[in-house]
Amino acid sequence: MRAFWAELLGTFCLVFFAVGSAVYGIDTIGFVGVAFAFGLVLLALAYAIGPISGCHVNPAVTLGALLAGRIGAGAAVQYWIAQFIGGILGAALIKFMTTGGDVTDQTGALGANDYGATVNLGGALVIETALTFLLVFTVLAVTGKKGATPVAGAAIGLVLAVIHLVGIPLTGTSVNPARSLGPALFAGGAPLEHLWVFIVAPLVGGLLAAVVQPLLYGRERTPVAENV
């Protein structure tokens, strides 16, 4: 159960601190600051809980690991449950912080993902799929046998920051169904109606990464340690 609790705690921290950086401070730090908040939180988590669970903290990453043969189906289901619970708890605390107090929600929607302002539905599906592909491909590449590196956590954190630099002006950047679910549940309205986009597209991106990465690196016959 240690991996379960690590994934729950990690996803909670990613949502509360990284999404929270937008909710509490995007007017001050801008979307560049929010992008680096996401990247730095994931970088820290990679080294903190990577030795325990691999630090997926993202259902799309777990799907990619499952399809690439890194983890079994039972572990994947356990990870997904933990990640969605963690994301909801993180968003619940953000909601609590911005309700009836002096803390203002600077995003106006609790940091929830959405489309329509700059891209349409098709654009949102394409960008979220492509950005998630890059994230999951990077995770699989730098934690596999051939590409394993002691600085895998740094690579993963930096690529998440870059992904947010691209995606925040378009969709707010999901690339993570658990990150999207929690804020959408509490924001309601259009973000909740459009939530399916930020669940389906990241999972498709994770699936594509699980197909492409073994083509370049070769399929690993046995699961490998996912420590980062």
N, CA and C of each residue as an Amber inpcrd file, in Angstrom:
protein
   684
   0.8190000  -1.2120000   0.0000000   0.0000000   0.0000000   0.0000000
   0.8580000   1.2690000   0.0000000   2.1580000   1.1340000   0.1970000
   2.9930000   2.3400000   0.2170000   2.9370000   3.0750000  -1.1190000
   2.9120000   2.3200000  -2.2160000   2.8300000   2.9620000  -3.5280000
   1.5010000   3.7000000  -3.6900000   0.4230000   3.1130000  -3.1800000
  -0.8940000   3.7560000  -3.2400000  -0.8510000   5.1030000  -2.5390000
  -0.3360000   5.1100000  -1.3040000  -0.3000000   6.3520000  -0.5340000
   0.6780000   7.3560000  -1.1330000   1.7540000   6.8740000  -1.7350000
   2.7070000   7.7770000  -2.3830000   2.0550000   8.4800000  -3.5670000
   1.2860000   7.7260000  -4.3640000   0.6100000   8.3250000  -5.5190000
  -0.4850000   9.2940000  -5.0880000  -1.2010000   8.9290000  -4.0280000
  -2.2490000   9.8230000  -3.5240000  -1.6260000  11.1260000  -3.0140000
  -0.5960000  11.0120000  -2.1950000   0.0620000  12.1950000  -1.6570000
   0.6980000  13.0250000  -2.7710000   1.3530000  12.3610000  -3.7080000
   2.0110000  13.0800000  -4.7920000   1.0380000  13.8530000  -5.6540000
  -0.0880000  13.2270000  -6.0040000  -1.0800000  13.9140000  -6.8340000
  -1.7370000  15.0490000  -6.0670000  -1.9860000  14.8270000  -4.7790000
  -2.5120000  15.9030000  -3.9360000  -1.5710000  17.1010000  -3.9640000
  -0.2790000  16.8630000  -3.7820000   0.6930000  17.9570000  -3.7640000
   0.7670000  18.6570000  -5.1200000   0.7320000  17.8900000  -6.1900000
   0.7960000  18.4890000  -7.5250000  -0.3790000  19.4340000  -7.7430000
  -1.5770000  19.0010000  -7.3590000  -2.7600000  19.8360000  -7.5530000
  -2.7590000  21.0180000  -6.5940000  -2.5440000  20.7520000  -5.3120000
  -2.6570000  21.8410000  -4.3480000  -1.5990000  22.9160000  -4.5680000
  -0.3510000  22.5100000  -4.7900000   0.7130000  23.4970000  -4.9110000
   0.8380000  24.0690000  -6.3290000   0.7720000  23.2220000  -7.3490000
   0.9720000  23.7160000  -8.7100000  -0.2810000  24.4060000  -9.2560000
  -1.4360000  23.7340000  -9.1680000  -2.6720000  24.4150000  -9.5680000
  -2.9110000  25.6010000  -8.6390000  -2.5860000  25.4130000  -7.3660000
  -2.7430000  26.5030000  -6.4090000  -1.9190000  27.7260000  -6.7750000
  -0.7640000  27.5380000  -7.3830000   0.0580000  28.6840000  -7.7800000
  -0.6800000  29.5630000  -8.7820000  -1.5160000  28.9390000  -9.6270000
  -2.3310000  29.7130000 -10.5700000  -3.5080000  30.3620000  -9.8610000
  -4.1700000  29.5990000  -9.0100000  -5.3550000  30.1080000  -8.3140000
  -4.9970000  31.2940000  -7.4210000  -3.8890000  31.1760000  -6.6870000
  -3.5230000  32.2180000  -5.7250000  -2.6630000  33.3240000  -6.3280000
  -1.9500000  33.0310000  -7.4340000  -0.9300000  33.9990000  -7.8220000
  -0.6830000  34.2480000  -9.2840000  -1.5480000  33.7770000 -10.1960000
  -1.2390000  33.9450000 -11.6070000  -1.1710000  35.4120000 -12.0040000
  -1.9100000  36.2720000 -11.3070000  -1.8440000  37.6990000 -11.6160000
  -0.4800000  38.2790000 -11.2590000   0.2140000  37.6430000 -10.3490000
   1.5280000  38.1230000  -9.9130000   2.6620000  37.4400000 -10.6600000
   2.6140000  36.1060000 -10.7310000   3.7400000  35.3740000 -11.3230000
   3.5400000  35.0760000 -12.8000000   2.3250000  35.2610000 -13.3140000
   2.0600000  35.0070000 -14.7190000   2.0720000  33.5270000 -15.0630000
   1.7580000  33.2160000 -16.3250000   1.6920000  31.8030000 -16.6900000
   3.0710000  31.1670000 -16.7430000   4.1310000  31.9730000 -16.9050000
   5.4910000  31.4140000 -16.8700000   5.8020000  30.9030000 -15.4690000
   5.4210000  31.6860000 -14.4700000   5.6350000  31.2590000 -13.0960000
   4.8490000  30.0150000 -12.7610000   3.6140000  29.9300000 -13.2530000
   2.7900000  28.7440000 -13.0160000   3.4080000  27.5320000 -13.7010000
   3.8960000  27.7250000 -14.9170000   4.5290000  26.6160000 -15.6450000
   5.7020000  26.0470000 -14.8600000   6.5300000  26.9230000 -14.3110000
   7.6700000  26.4380000 -13.5430000   7.2500000  25.8640000 -12.1950000
   6.1320000  26.3420000 -11.6470000   5.6230000  25.7330000 -10.4190000
   5.2720000  24.2710000 -10.6700000   4.5990000  23.9870000 -11.7770000
   4.2650000  22.6030000 -12.1140000   5.5360000  21.7790000 -12.2950000
   6.4860000  22.3100000 -13.0460000   7.7040000  21.5620000 -13.3080000
   8.5220000  21.3010000 -12.0630000   8.6370000  22.3010000 -11.2050000
   9.4550000  22.1470000 -10.0010000   8.7980000  21.2320000  -8.9700000
   7.4620000  21.3130000  -8.8610000   6.7760000  20.3990000  -7.9460000
   6.9760000  18.9560000  -8.4040000   6.8170000  18.7120000  -9.7100000
   6.9950000  17.3440000 -10.1990000   8.4430000  16.8940000 -10.0440000
   9.3790000  17.7860000 -10.2810000  10.7920000  17.4370000 -10.1080000
  11.0530000  16.9930000  -8.6640000  10.5580000  17.7620000  -7.7070000
  10.7570000  17.4080000  -6.3020000  10.0760000  16.0890000  -5.9620000
   8.8620000  15.8990000  -6.4520000   8.1370000  14.6620000  -6.1740000
   8.8340000  13.4570000  -6.7940000   9.4390000  13.6530000  -7.9650000
  10.1120000  12.5390000  -8.6310000  11.1880000  11.9340000  -7.7480000
  11.9300000  12.7880000  -7.0550000  12.9840000  12.2850000  -6.1800000
  12.4440000  11.8720000  -4.8170000  11.3260000  12.4760000  -4.3980000
  10.7740000  12.1720000  -3.0750000  10.0190000  10.8450000  -3.0540000
   9.1620000  10.6070000  -4.0560000   8.3570000   9.3880000  -4.0510000
   8.6750000   8.4610000  -5.2140000   9.5880000   8.8790000  -6.0790000
   9.9780000   8.0040000  -7.1800000  10.4520000   6.6350000  -6.7290000
  11.2740000   6.5640000  -5.6640000  11.7290000   5.2520000  -5.2060000
  10.6200000   4.3620000  -4.6540000   9.4620000   4.9440000  -4.3500000
   8.3610000   4.1720000  -3.7820000   7.3720000   3.7240000  -4.8520000
   6.9430000   4.6530000  -5.7110000   5.8870000   4.3350000  -6.6770000
   6.2780000   4.6100000  -8.1220000   7.4410000   5.2330000  -8.3390000
   7.7830000   5.6640000  -9.6800000   7.3210000   7.0740000  -9.9600000
   6.5370000   7.6570000  -9.0410000   6.0370000   9.0280000  -9.1720000
   5.3200000   9.2460000 -10.4970000   4.2480000   8.4700000 -10.7040000
   3.4170000   8.7200000 -11.8830000   2.5830000   9.9700000 -11.6780000
   1.8520000  10.0270000 -10.5710000   0.9310000  11.1140000 -10.1890000
   0.0940000  11.5970000 -11.3790000  -0.2350000  10.6930000 -12.2810000
  -0.9180000  11.0580000 -13.5180000  -1.4420000   9.7750000 -14.1680000
  -2.7630000   9.6440000 -14.3410000  -3.3070000   8.4310000 -14.9580000
  -2.7790000   8.1560000 -16.3610000  -2.4320000   9.2080000 -17.1080000
  -1.8930000   9.0000000 -18.4540000  -0.5120000   8.3610000 -18.4000000
   0.2930000   8.7640000 -17.4350000   1.6150000   8.1500000 -17.2580000
   1.4510000   6.6930000 -16.8410000   0.5050000   6.4320000 -15.9490000
   0.2630000   5.0510000 -15.5150000  -0.2190000   4.1960000 -16.6790000
  -1.0830000   4.7490000 -17.5360000  -1.5270000   3.9970000 -18.7100000
  -0.3460000   3.6790000 -19.6170000   0.5130000   4.6580000 -19.8360000
   1.6870000   4.4160000 -20.6550000   2.5840000   3.3390000 -20.0700000
   2.7800000   3.3780000 -18.7570000   3.6080000   2.3650000 -18.0890000
   2.9760000   0.9840000 -18.1900000   1.6560000   0.9270000 -18.0630000
   0.9420000  -0.3510000 -18.1750000   1.0970000  -0.9340000 -19.5740000
   0.8580000  -0.1290000 -20.5910000   0.9300000  -0.6130000 -21.9710000
   2.3600000  -0.9380000 -22.3950000   3.3240000  -0.2870000 -21.7590000
   4.7320000  -0.5610000 -22.0670000   5.2810000  -1.7310000 -21.2670000
   4.4500000  -2.3140000 -20.4120000   4.8740000  -3.4670000 -19.6430000
   5.6830000  -3.1420000 -18.4060000   5.6000000  -1.8880000 -17.9360000
   6.3730000  -1.4980000 -16.7590000   5.6850000  -1.9060000 -15.4610000
   4.3460000  -1.9180000 -15.4500000   3.5870000  -2.3050000 -14.2650000
   2.4560000  -3.2300000 -14.6900000   1.8720000  -3.9380000 -13.7350000
   0.7550000  -4.8220000 -14.0160000  -0.5730000  -4.1020000 -13.9260000
  -1.6390000  -4.7710000 -14.3680000  -2.9720000  -4.1710000 -14.3860000
  -3.4650000  -3.8490000 -12.9760000  -3.2120000  -4.7480000 -12.0320000
  -3.6530000  -4.5110000 -10.6610000  -3.0230000  -3.2680000 -10.0720000
  -1.7240000  -3.1010000 -10.2840000  -1.0280000  -1.9140000  -9.7810000
  -1.5380000  -0.6590000 -10.4650000  -1.8180000  -0.7590000 -11.7650000
  -2.3100000   0.4020000 -12.5040000  -3.6470000   0.8840000 -11.9500000
  -4.5530000  -0.0470000 -11.6900000  -5.8550000   0.3250000 -11.1250000
  -5.6660000   0.9820000  -9.7640000  -4.7880000   0.4270000  -8.9550000
  -4.4970000   1.0050000  -7.6400000  -3.9570000   2.4270000  -7.7870000
  -3.0740000   2.6310000  -8.7300000  -2.5040000   3.9630000  -8.9650000
  -3.6020000   4.9360000  -9.4020000  -4.4630000   4.5070000 -10.3300000
  -5.5170000   5.3980000 -10.8250000  -6.4400000   5.8530000  -9.6950000
  -6.8220000   4.9270000  -8.8470000  -7.6900000   5.2830000  -7.7160000
  -7.0020000   6.3000000  -6.8240000  -5.7400000   6.0470000  -6.5030000
  -4.9890000   6.9530000  -5.6360000  -4.8440000   8.3340000  -6.2730000
  -4.5650000   8.3650000  -7.5520000  -4.3500000   9.6420000  -8.2380000
  -5.6250000  10.4860000  -8.2760000  -6.7510000   9.8690000  -8.5810000
  -7.9960000  10.6400000  -8.6370000  -8.4060000  11.1170000  -7.2450000
  -8.2070000  10.2910000  -6.2330000  -8.5050000  10.7340000  -4.8660000
  -7.5970000  11.9040000  -4.4860000  -6.3230000  11.7800000  -4.7790000
  -5.3810000  12.8490000  -4.4640000  -5.7150000  14.1470000  -5.1680000
  -6.1120000  14.0430000  -6.4450000  -6.4700000  15.2430000  -7.1950000
  -7.6990000  15.9250000  -6.6320000  -8.6940000  15.1350000  -6.2420000
  -9.9170000  15.6950000  -5.6590000  -9.6290000  16.3460000  -4.3140000
  -8.8100000  15.7030000  -3.4920000  -8.4700000  16.2740000  -2.1860000
  -7.6790000  17.5750000  -2.3400000  -6.7680000  17.6100000  -3.2900000
  -6.0060000  18.8320000  -3.5290000  -6.9020000  19.9820000  -3.9500000
  -7.8480000  19.6920000  -4.8540000  -8.7840000  20.7230000  -5.3110000
  -9.7370000  21.1430000  -4.1960000 -10.1150000  20.1910000  -3.3520000
 -11.0050000  20.5130000  -2.2320000 -10.3370000  21.4990000  -1.2800000
  -9.0460000  21.3190000  -1.0450000  -8.3440000  22.2390000  -0.1560000
  -8.2040000  23.6170000  -0.8040000  -7.9740000  23.6480000  -2.0990000
  -7.9370000  24.9340000  -2.8020000  -9.2900000  25.6320000  -2.6990000
 -10.3670000  24.8740000  -2.8840000 -11.7170000  25.4290000  -2.7590000
 -11.9470000  25.9960000  -1.3690000 -11.5150000  25.2490000  -0.3700000
 -11.6560000  25.7120000   1.0150000 -10.8890000  27.0210000   1.2300000
  -9.6780000  27.0920000   0.6750000  -8.8440000  28.2840000   0.8520000
  -9.4530000  29.5150000   0.2060000 -10.2410000  29.3290000  -0.8390000
 -10.7830000  30.4670000  -1.5850000 -12.2530000  30.7250000  -1.2800000
 -12.7820000  30.0840000  -0.2670000 -14.1970000  30.2540000   0.0930000
 -14.3260000  31.0230000   1.3960000 -15.0090000  32.1640000   1.3380000
 -15.3250000  32.9210000   2.5360000 -14.1390000  33.5050000   3.2510000
 -13.0630000  33.7900000   2.5300000 -11.8820000  34.3430000   3.1660000
 -11.2780000  35.4530000   2.3350000 -10.0100000  35.7340000   2.6040000
  -9.3180000  36.8080000   1.8970000  -8.5720000  36.3240000   0.6640000
  -8.5570000  35.0150000   0.4370000  -7.8330000  34.4610000  -0.7110000
  -8.7450000  34.4650000  -1.9240000  -8.3180000  35.1270000  -2.9850000
  -9.1120000  35.2500000  -4.2030000  -8.6850000  34.2330000  -5.2480000
  -9.6590000  33.6410000  -5.8940000  -9.3670000  32.7280000  -7.0040000
  -9.0620000  33.5720000  -8.2360000  -7.7890000  33.7170000  -8.5520000
  -7.3750000  34.5900000  -9.6450000  -7.6260000  33.9980000 -11.0260000
  -7.9680000  32.7090000 -11.0790000  -8.2940000  32.0940000 -12.3630000
  -9.7790000  32.1870000 -12.6720000 -10.5960000  32.3910000 -11.6570000
 -12.0400000  32.4730000 -11.8380000 -12.7210000  31.1330000 -11.9880000
 -11.9480000  30.0510000 -12.0070000 -12.5370000  28.7220000 -12.1890000
 -11.7510000  27.6590000 -11.4400000 -11.1100000  28.0580000 -10.3660000
 -10.3440000  27.1480000  -9.5080000  -9.2270000  26.4280000 -10.2700000
  -8.7010000  27.0910000 -11.2840000  -7.6110000  26.5030000 -12.0490000
  -8.0300000  25.3730000 -12.9680000  -9.3350000  25.2560000 -13.2310000
  -9.8350000  24.1630000 -14.0700000  -9.4390000  24.3770000 -15.5230000
  -9.2970000  23.2840000 -16.2340000  -8.9940000  23.3500000 -17.6680000
 -10.2610000  23.6100000 -18.4760000 -10.0910000  24.2600000 -19.6160000
 -11.2290000  24.5010000 -20.4990000 -10.7040000  24.9130000 -21.8680000
 -11.6020000  25.0360000 -22.8030000 -11.2440000  25.4990000 -24.1430000
 -12.3220000  26.4720000 -24.6080000 -12.0780000  27.1170000 -25.7360000
 -13.0680000  28.0340000 -26.2920000 -12.5660000  29.4510000 -26.4040000
 -11.7100000  29.8610000 -25.4800000 -11.2030000  31.2350000 -25.5180000
 -10.1680000  31.4150000 -26.6200000  -9.2890000  30.4410000 -26.7690000
  -8.2330000  30.5410000 -27.7870000  -8.2380000  29.3780000 -28.7720000
  -8.7300000  28.2210000 -28.3570000  -8.8160000  27.0710000 -29.2580000
 -10.2020000  26.4540000 -29.1530000 -10.6320000  25.8100000 -30.2470000
 -11.9260000  25.1280000 -30.2260000 -11.7510000  23.7010000 -29.7250000
 -12.8220000  22.9290000 -29.7970000 -12.7800000  21.5560000 -29.3130000
 -11.7010000  20.7420000 -30.0050000 -11.6430000  20.8240000 -31.3220000
 -10.6440000  20.0590000 -32.0610000  -9.2300000  20.4400000 -31.6750000
  -9.0050000  21.7480000 -31.5240000  -7.6860000  22.2160000 -31.1260000
  -7.3000000  21.7360000 -29.7430000  -8.2800000  21.7250000 -28.8230000
  -8.0110000  21.2650000 -27.4640000  -7.6330000  19.7900000 -27.4640000
  -8.3480000  18.9970000 -28.2490000  -8.0450000  17.5710000 -28.3210000
  -6.6440000  17.3320000 -28.8790000  -6.2890000  18.0780000 -29.9160000
  -4.9770000  17.8990000 -30.5430000  -3.8590000  18.3210000 -29.6010000
  -3.9790000  19.5110000 -29.0050000  -2.8880000  20.0150000 -28.1730000
  -2.7220000  19.1770000 -26.9210000  -3.8090000  18.7460000 -26.3110000
  -3.6890000  17.9360000 -25.0960000  -3.1110000  16.5570000 -25.4070000
  -3.4890000  15.9920000 -26.5380000  -2.9260000  14.7050000 -26.9400000
  -1.4340000  14.8270000 -27.1970000  -1.0420000  15.8690000 -27.9380000
   0.3590000  16.0530000 -28.2970000   1.2290000  16.3420000 -27.0690000
   0.7350000  17.2030000 -26.1880000   1.5210000  17.5490000 -25.0040000
   1.6600000  16.3580000 -24.0560000   0.5890000  15.5850000 -23.9250000
   0.6700000  14.3990000 -23.0650000   1.5960000  13.3520000 -23.6660000
   1.5540000  13.2220000 -24.9780000   2.4830000  12.3120000 -25.6480000
   3.9220000  12.6610000 -25.2770000   4.2640000  13.9470000 -25.3440000
   5.6310000  14.3720000 -25.0210000   5.9790000  14.0260000 -23.5800000
   5.0530000  14.2730000 -22.6650000   5.3150000  13.9840000 -21.2520000
   5.5280000  12.4950000 -21.0220000   4.5930000  11.6740000 -21.4800000
   4.6670000  10.2390000 -21.2050000   5.8340000   9.6090000 -21.9560000
   6.0880000  10.0430000 -23.1770000   7.2450000   9.5380000 -23.9150000
   8.5280000   9.8200000 -23.1450000   8.6430000  11.0320000 -22.6140000
   9.8410000  11.3900000 -21.8500000   9.9780000  10.5290000 -20.6050000
   8.8740000  10.3380000 -19.8810000   8.9140000   9.5050000 -18.6750000
   9.3580000   8.0910000 -19.0140000   8.7550000   7.4980000 -20.0270000
   9.1120000   6.1300000 -20.3990000  10.5570000   6.0400000 -20.8820000
  11.0090000   7.0630000 -21.6010000  12.3590000   7.0350000 -22.1600000
  13.4290000   7.1320000 -21.0790000  13.2490000   8.0600000 -20.1330000
  14.3250000   8.2950000 -19.1600000  14.2480000   7.3840000 -17.9430000
  13.2080000   6.5460000 -17.8740000  13.1350000   5.5710000 -16.7710000
  13.2500000   4.1360000 -17.2680000  13.4410000   3.9480000 -18.5680000
  13.6200000   2.6110000 -19.1040000  15.0510000   2.1340000 -18.9650000
  15.3140000   0.9100000 -19.3850000  16.6490000   0.3340000 -19.2290000
  17.6860000   1.0680000 -20.0650000  17.3600000   1.3960000 -21.3070000
  18.3340000   2.0110000 -22.2020000  18.5230000   3.4980000 -21.9230000
  17.4510000   4.1900000 -21.5550000  17.5580000   5.6320000 -21.3840000
  17.6670000   6.0790000 -19.9460000  17.7390000   5.1370000 -19.0120000
  17.7490000   5.4840000 -17.5830000  18.9000000   6.4270000 -17.2570000
  18.5920000   7.4380000 -16.4570000  19.5890000   8.4330000 -16.0880000
  19.3470000   8.8940000 -14.6560000  20.3950000   9.2150000 -13.9120000
  20.2290000   9.7040000 -12.5400000  19.4650000  11.0230000 -12.4680000
  19.4270000  11.7490000 -13.5850000  18.7180000  13.0350000 -13.5950000
  17.3750000  12.9210000 -14.2920000  16.7900000  11.7240000 -14.2600000
  15.4830000  11.5290000 -14.8870000  14.4360000  12.4670000 -14.3060000
  14.4730000  12.6550000 -12.9900000  13.5030000  13.5400000 -12.3510000
  13.5870000  14.9530000 -12.8840000  14.8050000  15.4340000 -13.1120000
  14.9870000  16.7790000 -13.6480000  14.4400000  16.8650000 -15.0680000
  14.6980000  15.8410000 -15.8770000  14.1900000  15.8360000 -17.2510000
  12.6690000  15.8670000 -17.2770000  12.0480000  15.0840000 -16.4020000
  10.5870000  15.0200000 -16.3620000   9.9960000  16.3400000 -15.8720000
  10.6020000  16.9130000 -14.8390000  10.1140000  18.1890000 -14.3370000
  10.2460000  19.2970000 -15.3570000  11.3810000  19.3370000 -16.0480000
  11.5960000  20.3800000 -17.0460000  10.6540000  20.2370000 -18.2290000
  10.3980000  19.0040000 -18.6630000   9.4960000  18.8450000 -19.8040000
   8.0800000  19.2370000 -19.4160000   7.6880000  19.0070000 -18.1600000
   6.3600000  19.4430000 -17.7310000   6.2740000  20.9650000 -17.7220000
   7.3450000  21.6350000 -17.3250000   7.3540000  23.1000000 -17.3620000
   7.2020000  23.6100000 -18.7960000   7.9360000  23.0200000 -19.7160000
   7.8380000  23.4170000 -21.1270000   6.4330000  23.1770000 -21.6600000
   5.8690000  22.0350000 -21.3070000   4.5080000  21.7010000 -21.7370000
   3.5250000  22.7680000 -21.2610000   3.6930000  23.2390000 -20.0360000
   2.7890000  24.2650000 -19.5180000   3.0240000  25.6230000 -20.1700000
   4.2500000  25.9160000 -20.5280000   4.5170000  27.1590000 -21.2430000
   3.7460000  27.2010000 -22.5640000   3.6130000  26.0560000 -23.1980000
   2.8670000  25.9700000 -24.4560000   1.3680000  25.9210000 -24.2110000
   0.9480000  25.1230000 -23.2370000  -0.4660000  24.8050000 -23.1030000
  -1.3000000  25.7550000 -22.2760000  -0.7010000  26.4720000 -21.3240000
  -1.5050000  27.3310000 -20.4490000  -2.3190000  28.3640000 -21.2310000
  -1.7520000  29.0370000 -22.2260000  -2.5640000  30.0140000 -22.9620000
  -3.6800000  29.3790000 -23.7990000  -3.6170000  28.0750000 -24.0110000
  -4.5860000  27.4110000 -24.8920000  -5.6990000  26.7130000 -24.1180000
  -5.3300000  25.8420000 -23.1970000  -6.3320000  25.0610000 -22.4540000
  -6.1360000  25.1350000 -20.9460000  -5.1120000  25.8520000 -20.5100000
  -4.7380000  25.8190000 -19.1040000  -3.7990000  24.6670000 -18.8010000
  -3.6340000  23.7770000 -19.7500000  -2.7840000  22.5810000 -19.6790000
  -3.2840000  21.5650000 -18.6680000  -3.7730000  20.4590000 -19.2170000
  -4.1340000  19.3270000 -18.3690000  -3.0050000  18.3150000 -18.3930000
  -2.9000000  17.5560000 -19.4620000  -1.9890000  16.4230000 -19.6460000
  -2.0740000  15.4410000 -18.4830000  -3.1400000  15.5480000 -17.6950000
  -3.2660000  14.7510000 -16.4750000  -4.7270000  14.7240000 -16.0520000
  -5.4480000  13.6290000 -16.3050000  -6.8680000  13.5700000 -15.9370000
  -7.1380000  13.8150000 -14.4590000  -6.2510000  13.3760000 -13.5770000
  -6.4580000  13.5760000 -12.1450000  -6.3190000  15.0490000 -11.7780000
  -5.4040000  15.7480000 -12.4320000  -5.2480000  17.1890000 -12.2160000
  -6.4890000  17.9380000 -12.6690000  -7.1350000  17.4500000 -13.7410000
  -8.3090000  18.1350000 -14.2960000  -9.5900000  17.8290000 -13.5360000
  -9.7230000  16.6100000 -13.0540000 -10.9720000  16.1900000 -12.4150000
 -11.2920000  17.0130000 -11.1720000 -10.3350000  17.1230000 -10.2610000
 -10.6050000  17.8060000  -9.0020000 -11.0950000  19.2290000  -9.1720000
 -10.3350000  20.1060000  -9.8400000 -10.8010000  21.4800000 -10.0310000
 -12.1290000  21.5760000 -10.7710000 -12.3560000  20.7200000 -11.7750000
 -13.6080000  20.7780000 -12.5310000 -14.8060000  20.4340000 -11.6550000
 -14.6380000  19.4690000 -10.7690000 -15.7410000  19.0830000  -9.8790000
 -16.1950000  20.2510000  -9.0170000 -15.2410000  21.0490000  -8.5460000
 -15.5800000  22.1460000  -7.6510000 -15.9160000  23.4370000  -8.4080000
 -15.4020000  23.5690000  -9.6370000 -15.7120000  24.7630000 -10.4300000
 -17.0910000  24.6540000 -11.0660000 -17.4660000  23.4350000 -11.5100000
 -18.7470000  23.2350000 -12.1610000 -18.8100000  23.9450000 -13.5090000
 -20.0140000  24.1290000 -14.0370000 -20.1980000  24.8650000 -15.2850000
 -19.4890000  24.2560000 -16.4710000 -18.9630000  25.1230000 -17.3340000
 -18.3040000  24.6740000 -18.5530000 -17.1030000  23.7650000 -18.2940000
 -16.2480000  24.0650000 -17.3030000 -15.1160000  23.1550000 -17.0620000
 -15.5610000  21.7250000 -16.7590000 -16.6720000  21.5740000 -16.0560000
 -17.1590000  20.2340000 -15.7490000 -17.7830000  19.5940000 -16.9810000
 -18.5090000  20.3840000 -17.7780000 -19.1060000  19.8680000 -19.0100000
 -18.0370000  19.4180000 -20.0000000 -16.9250000  20.1130000 -20.0120000
 -15.8500000  19.8160000 -20.9690000 -14.7770000  18.8990000 -20.3920000
 -14.9950000  18.4020000 -19.1970000 -13.9850000  17.5850000 -18.5220000
 -13.5580000  16.3830000 -19.3470000 -14.4880000  15.7960000 -20.0960000
 -14.1740000  14.5880000 -20.8580000 -12.9930000  14.8050000 -21.7980000
 -12.8590000  16.0310000 -22.3240000 -11.7520000  16.3270000 -23.2350000
 -10.4150000  16.1180000 -22.5250000 -10.3620000  16.5280000 -21.2600000
  -9.1100000  16.5050000 -20.5090000  -8.8930000  15.1800000 -19.7890000
  -9.7910000  14.2620000 -20.0450000  -9.5830000  12.8740000 -19.6330000
  -9.2120000  12.0340000 -20.8520000  -9.9900000  12.1850000 -21.9220000
  -9.7780000  11.3720000 -23.1210000  -8.4630000  11.7220000 -23.8200000
  -8.2210000  12.9990000 -24.0800000  -7.0300000  13.3900000 -24.8410000
  -5.7230000  12.9870000 -24.1480000  -5.5650000  13.2360000 -22.8340000
  -4.3300000  12.7740000 -22.1910000  -4.1460000  11.2570000 -22.2380000
  -5.2400000  10.5150000 -22.1050000  -5.1140000   9.0580000 -22.1680000
  -4.6980000   8.6030000 -23.5630000  -5.2150000   9.2710000 -24.5910000
  -4.7870000   8.9490000 -25.9620000  -3.3070000   9.2800000 -26.1310000
  -2.8870000  10.4220000 -25.5940000  -1.4730000  10.7840000 -25.6650000
  -0.5880000   9.7720000 -24.9640000  -1.0380000   9.2840000 -23.8050000
  -0.2790000   8.2630000 -23.0930000  -0.1960000   6.9690000 -23.8710000
  -1.2990000   6.6010000 -24.5030000  -1.3270000   5.3870000 -25.3270000
  -0.3460000   5.4970000 -26.4840000  -0.3560000   6.6430000 -27.1740000
   0.5490000   6.8290000 -28.3120000   2.0050000   6.7750000 -27.8710000
   2.3050000   7.3570000 -26.7240000   3.6790000   7.3200000 -26.2160000
   4.1170000   5.8920000 -25.9240000   3.1910000   5.0810000 -25.4010000
   3.5060000   3.6820000 -25.0880000   3.7380000   2.8660000 -26.3480000
   3.2110000   3.3270000 -27.4690000   3.4450000   2.6510000 -28.7490000
   4.7730000   3.0840000 -29.3630000   5.0360000   4.3860000 -29.3200000
   6.2030000   4.9340000 -30.0090000   7.5010000   4.6610000 -29.2510000
   7.4910000   4.7960000 -27.9380000   8.7370000   4.6380000 -27.1780000
   9.3910000   3.2680000 -27.3800000   8.6360000   2.1660000 -27.3170000
   9.2720000   0.8590000 -27.5750000   9.7640000   0.7060000 -29.0150000
   9.1550000   1.4040000 -29.9550000   9.6230000   1.3280000 -31.3370000
  11.0380000   1.9010000 -31.4600000  11.3310000   2.9240000 -30.6680000
  12.6460000   3.5460000 -30.7280000  13.6640000   2.8520000 -29.8290000
  13.2160000   2.4160000 -28.6590000  14.1270000   1.8590000 -27.6580000
  14.1060000   0.3360000 -27.6090000  13.0870000  -0.2760000 -28.2240000
  12.9140000  -1.7150000 -28.1050000  12.0630000  -2.0300000 -26.8950000
  11.2130000  -3.0250000 -27.0190000  10.3500000  -3.3860000 -25.8970000
  11.1460000  -4.1300000 -24.8370000  10.9810000  -3.7020000 -23.6110000
  11.6600000  -4.3540000 -22.5040000  10.8590000  -5.5810000 -22.0870000
  11.5100000  -6.7110000 -22.0460000  10.8170000  -7.9730000 -21.8170000
  10.2900000  -8.1080000 -20.3980000  10.9410000  -7.4750000 -19.4550000
  10.5010000  -7.5450000 -18.0590000  10.3400000  -6.1430000 -17.5140000
   9.4470000  -5.9780000 -16.5450000   9.2850000  -4.6500000 -15.9410000
  10.6000000  -4.1640000 -15.3450000  10.8240000  -2.8670000 -15.4190000
  12.0340000  -2.2910000 -14.8530000  11.6640000  -1.3960000 -13.6960000
  12.6620000  -1.1180000 -12.8570000  12.4110000  -0.2010000 -11.7390000
  12.0900000   1.1720000 -12.3010000  11.1030000   1.8220000 -11.7180000
  10.6810000   3.1220000 -12.2180000  11.2060000   4.2450000 -11.3480000
  12.1950000   3.9440000 -10.5330000  12.7360000   4.9790000  -9.6630000
  13.3340000   6.0980000 -10.5020000  13.0880000   7.3320000 -10.0770000
  13.6440000   8.4790000 -10.7600000  14.4130000   9.3580000  -9.7740000
